[in-house]
Amino acid sequence: MKKNTSTPNEKVAKVADSEKPKRVSKHVAEPAPTEKLQKLLARAGFGSRRALETWVSEGRITLNGKVATLGDRAALTDKICVDGKPISVKRLEGPRVRVLLYNKPIGEICTRSDPEGRPTIFERMPPLEKGRWIAVGRLDINTSGLLIITSDGELANKLMHPSAQIDREYLVRVMGAVDNEMLQRLRDGVELDDGLAKFTDVSPMHKNDDNDSINNWYCCTLMEGRNREVRRLWESQGLRVSRLKRVRYGPVFLANKLPEGRWQELLPGELAILYKEAGLPVPDISPLTPKDKEKMQRELRKPMRAARPSEKPARKTTAKKPRVRR
């Protein structure tokens, strides 16, 4: 028989340990991460964060059965309704991020519908499985050129917000005599109805030997996108803009041979550059599927739209890859 060699102190310690209540191990689930309600819905493609803030103020959104208020935070597990319709978790997780470059022609408007029946840019967009297309800024009906259109409302909001300090570049044809003093005033700043405005850069596109010409082309850059700001700046100098085209938005350039009225999708590497420019973390971006590539090629093969009487017929070209500044 084995002899017990434990000391008296060790025996006392063992008795004390046996009398302690045993801890019951319980797995406590960590609370689901939350984020601002409008940010969550923007990522799901309901609109820009600014537009969704308006929806919250109008009482169109409920959170767990109560009318949402500005500042509310939500998780994917919360019950969210928009206009009384519940939003599924799958929808809130967000679809694959898509960003299109669109070469807007003169005559189209940037709203989703128009009571006058004028064509809109969204009529040209491919259908989305979830969410909706959001235009990054607007171009008026008489302005052509580059529009960035995305399914990510948060990205659209960041790219449009003045704090992002993203420059926009335009080509402008001006009617009237322009001198160096005028150009300097436009660089220094001009007081408009809605505050001070200026071009960060403005210069003639080429040296014009014909000083009597009433039409001259200029390249100008802005750091914001107020309503008709480019036109109003030139009009403040007694001049009139006869043509206006946007050719760059931040790191994204309009491809020279992307036909008017056509769109082209950014590739994953180009999307990553755009997200970094907006100061956002780069999401998991899946490559274009063969079906997506086929749709894009079909879009580029469509017949060109009929030219307006005031325009020269467009040449048939093959669109090059959009330029994204690295």
C-alpha positions, 0 to 999 in steps of 0.5 A: 500500500502506497504511503501518503507523504503529504505535509499538513500544510499541503493537506489544508491547501487541497481541502481549501481548493476543493471548497472553492466554487467551480467556475462555469465557462460561458461563451459570451458572444461579442457584440456585432460591430456597428457603424453609422446608419447612413454609411451602412445603407450607402454601402448597400447602394441606397444613395449617397450618405448626404441623401440618406441623412435627408431620408433619416430626417424625413423619417423614412428609415426605421431601426429595430422598430423605431424611427431612426435619428441622425447619429444612430449606429447599426449592425448587420444584425439589426432590423432596418426598414426603408419606407416600410420595407425591411432590408435583408442582411445580404443586401446590407453586406453589399454587392460587388463594388463597381465603378464606371467611367461615362462619356456624357454627351451634350443634351443628357441630364444627371437626374434619374427621371425628367418630367420634360422627357429629356434623356438621362445618363442612367438610361445608359447604365447597365442593370445592377443586381442590387443597389443603384448607380450613383453619379459622382457629381453632376454635369449640366445639360450643356456640358459633356465629358467624364462622369464617374458612376458607382454602386458604392454610396460611401465612395461617391460621398467621399469623392464629392466632399470638399474635404477630399480636395480632389481636383477636376479638370475641364476644357473650355471654349470661351467667346471673347477677348481674354488677357493675362489680367483676367486669367490672374483674377480667375486664379486669385479668386472671384466673389460669386453669389455663393462665395469666393471661387477660383481656378487652381490653374487656368491656361490657354491650350495652345498659342493663338497667333490670331488675336482677332479670334473670338473663340479660344480654348483653355484648360482650367482646374477646380478643387470643388464642384459647385453648380455651374462654377466654371461657367460663372467664373468666366461670366464674371469676366464678361465672357461666355463659355460656348463649349465645356468638357470635363476630362479628368476627376482626380486620378481618373482621365477620360480615355481619348477614344471612349465614344460619347454616350458609352461607359467603361468599367474600371479594373480592380487595380484602378479601383484600388487607386480611386479608393486610396484617393478618396481616403477609404480602405480598399475593399475586397475587389473581385475581378470582372467576370467573363459575363461583365467583360462581354457586356462591356465589349457589347456596349463599345460595339453599339452604333454611335448615336446620331450627331446633332446638327451643330456637331461634327459626325463622330468617327468610329473608334475602339475605346482605349483603356481609361487612364488612371494616374498612379 
